[in-house]
């Protein structure tokens, strides 16, 4: 049986819109002032959360699900910093760019440290971690495709 998408105005659509609105308001309070950056971050959070809960459920809270979820968390935190870095570059003067680049290298180092802990120290499956980290690429590709198609919802 094929699943049908919810009808416009259905309770599922209204609930999704309400969650999206609340998450957008939270991200705005946290400093995501650029609307497209906020949409990207919101979609990444939702995708990482839904797929992580699915992976944990399907693996029975096993190593693969935990590794996937931690990979998704690491990439989401790194993406969070990247979007904030990009916003800072767009709004900063030429003299403030050095501080922004320092933040970039801190993000890079934290990501490397997280990967080291997950792969070497914990010995988790690399493919599970990479699958979790790929949620950012899926978010960006879907957002870009919607932008290219001219959709208002990206």
Residue, then its C-alpha position, 0 to 999 in steps of 0.5 A: x500500500x502506498x503512503x499518501x502525503x497529508x492533505x493541506x490543512x490536515x492535522x499532520x500538516x498543521x502539527x508539522x508547521x507548528x513544530x517548524x515554526x517553534x524550531x525557527x523561533x528557537x534558532x532565531x533566538x540562538x542567533x541564526x538571523x539569516x533565513x536560509x541558514x536557519x532553514x538549513x539548520x532546522x532541517x538538519x536538526x530534524x533529519x539527524x534526530x529522526x534518522x538517529x532515533x530510527x537507527x537506534x530503534x532498528x539496531x536495538x540500541x546496539x553499537x551501529x545505532x549509537x555510532x550512527x547517532x553520534x556521527x549525526x550529532x557530530x556533523x550537526x554540531x559542526x554544521x551549526x558552527x559552520x552556519x554561524x561562521x558563515x553568518x559572521x563572515x557575511x555581517x563582519x567588517x574586514x578586521x573581524x575576519x581573523x576571529x572568524x577564521x580562528x573559530x573555523x579552526x576550533x570547529x575543525x579541531x573539535x570535529x577531528x577530536x570527536x572522530x578520533x574518540x569515536x573511531x580509535x578510542x571507542x572502536x565504533x564502525x566507521x561506516x556507521x559514523x560516516x552514514x550518520x555524518x552524511x545527514x548534512x550532505x543530504x540536508x544540503x542536497x535537498x535544500x539545494x534541489x528545492x532552491x533550484x526547483x523554485x520551491x518556497x519551502x527549503 
